[in-house]
Amino acid sequence: MTAYLVRRIAALVPVLVVVVTVAFLLIHLIPGDPVSVMLGPDATPAQIHAARQALGLDRPLWEQLLKFYTRILRGDLGQSYFLDRPVTQALLERAEPTLVLTFSALLVAVVIGVPSGIVAAAQPGSLWDRALMLAALLGVCVPGFWLSLNFIYLFAVRLGWLPAAGYASILVDPLAALRYMVLPAVSLGFSQSALIARISRSCMLEVLAQDYIRTARAKGLSPAAVTWMHAFRNALVPVVTVIGITMAILIGGAVVTEIVFNIPGLGRLIISAVLRRDYPVVQGVILVTATAYVLINLVVDMLYVLIDPRIGYE
Amino acid sequence: MSPGRFRRSSVAFVALLAFVSSAALAQTPRRGGVLRVGNLGEPPALDAHWTTASITETLTNHLYEGLYSLDASNRPIPMLAESHTVSRDGLTYTFKLRQSVKFHNGKEMTSEDVVASLARWSKQSIYGKALFAQVADWRAVDRYAVEMRLKEKSAIVLISLAVPNNFGAIYPKEIAEKFPPEVKVTEYVGTGPFKLAEWKPDQYIRMVRFDEYKSRAEKPNGYGGGKTAWVDEIRWIPVPEVATRVAQVETGELEFADDLNLDAYDRLQTNPNVRTIVSKPYYWLVAVFNKKDGLMTNAKLRQAWQAAIDIEPIMKNVAGGRAEFYRMDSSLAPVEIAAWHTKLAGLPWNEHNRDKARRLLKEAGYRGEPIRFMTTQEYKWMYDFALLTKQQLEDVGFTIDLQVVDWATLVKRRNNPKEYDVFTTGMGAFYDPTHHIYLTASWPGWTTDEDILRLQAELARETDPRKRMALWEAQTRQFYEKVPVIRYGDLFGLRAMRTVVKGFNERTERIRFYNVWLDK
């Protein structure tokens, strides 16, 4: 088990090297230039040239890449062109909102998704099953930004129950943080819950068709005991996988939600960094997201062992 | 009078009295409060010398001041300068500075700060460069006087020192000398009515009242005159999603929202707590030709474009079908810049003459080669007018290769003459004829026409206002003959504020919050 863990963590290195290199090349190869964006629409080519030199952007690409690698080895992700601060600092500032949003959305998704899937599977073909799966289908189909904007219009503008957008730190003002987080977490979590519900349902159906479930029923266990004690845990492995993937998606992919609700997280950071061609920031966010992705996968793999004793890693 | 009627009328009288006095109260400025302003993004810098970005212009004008500013009719008026004198030969300007003006760090502003700041500005800002090309010597005379000696007579000294964009902000000498012109300043110390308290990128910029601010004695006038920081704090909140900005001003989470989409106009107008503002001038839409390389170096082809387009339907469409948001005008300076607005008859503007366009295409020897027309969807109005232009042009025989890229790509590519033929952008307010960047050889598109450049040079030298106007009218005629760019119509912008915001000057191109108070 330990050996496996070490091997998995060691395997992280080549993955990250590839990710970092590809990210570096992609962002540098697409046209556009941070200096032209920063100097504004009326800047002249001479001004732009001088500022490019000041940032070292006139150096050959391979030289910039080499510098980038040596810096990373020292744990330095570079300096943001636009934000006038180290990339690591920018990332740390954005980590809290994204993590809070991720976990609250995940909570919403799991709390809605897993029970609906199980209830639907318990009586396949029933009215409950159909209604829940229709809702899940809607959840998958409705675009996130549309849902978000309608939530804002209904709950903030029309009813005035919740703020339309913004963010408060849970460390500073937990109550305000909660008020700000409800709409984004629900609109993001709802669409993710749809996927979890569908997976939970199909896994449950598969397990419920097994012989040992028939045996459990035959020996007179109540339907609730059969569903929750015997079937649920066995159906859990793929569900946990999906939850893990969902979480990874949320960390790097809550972009639309962060923009609509004006949450200063990593998703908003990478979008603005791409539009501004703030290369060091784009690379930094990709590096961090990729690392999070790989680590979450690792944790999910470890969880399998706890859920299902038959699984072991040698 | 019956008792009933008496009671009714006295009630009405009291109500009227209450209304009148509350209206009078509302007009009395009060101190205090936080004014939250939603705008569309993060500034690339808070260094006024360094960038032409409009967001930087808006923000830095609350922190810093220049020697001159613009009055309500967009003419220069003194700000940090007390007065100036010009020598008889017109070659030496001596500026007297106001005394006991403090920087945010407590230091007094003196001539050494002015000399160092404008020296830095002269190397980086487009306006500074243009002015200092005419300057032979720039030095301090004494603690409160500076002197500018010119190589030749100049018409642009005061206006260049007064423009709000990329402006000659006065920094303390130590800062102006510490940061080379091409490197942005990261220590923010000015003389403005607000000082920077905190900047959290993508979250907010907090500016608080500068208690030692020394206001001019005059009344507020345009961008200049007396300035009072009534609110304790301006909190600039970047809200990149425009629908969110609209919602937040509706809910009262923002007191002011800038740059809104025009389709929010109706909804905002139904809200009794919100006041909508049509902002003008905003931009005139423009298609800029690459005159250095490729197809559009051919003047006939550019003239054909100008002859072909029917501007009104394009403007109407871009403005969401609303007459409040566009204006048809051929003058290169908008109506709001009264000094330079022209009313010339017989210009070949908005001719939509298809036969003329076809004839010009033939004379140009054009055989349907694709013309690369670069635009972006990041600014919806640019994309919309490019698309409508493409349709109109293809109707008369042009082949338009519309290249939709993001803004960062567009502003990069437009510097390379090999990469495009035409690009879209918008022209904001230029306060002097010499500031119209599309009439220069250095700005993308590269206008190198001898007659245009000669007139620009004359405009920079000629100091008699009447002769300058005649030159500007001649330049306008040249413009429509040589067609360096296509001037479409004026587009207006939309802003909204809560009705508790008082004292806001709605007539300036960009927003300012000194002299603004909150009535709550």
Interface residues (C-beta under 8 A of the other chain):
Chain A: I30 P31 G32 D33 P34 S36 V37 M38 L39 G40 P41 D42 A43 T44 P45 A46 Q47 I48 A50 A51 Q53 A54 F82 L83 D84 R85 A90 E93 R94 L149 I152 Y153 A156 V157 G160 P163 A164 A165 G166 Y167 I259 V260 F261 N262 P264 R268 L269 S272 L275 R276 R277
Chain B: G41 E42 P44 A45 W50 T51 T52 A53 S54 T56 Q124 I126 N165 N166 P180 P181 E182 V183 K184 T186 K200 P201 D202 Q203 I237 P238 V239 P240 E241 A243 T244 A247 Q248 E250 T251 E253 E378 V405 D406 W407 A408 T409 V411 K412 R413 N415 T425 G426 I437 S442 W443 P444
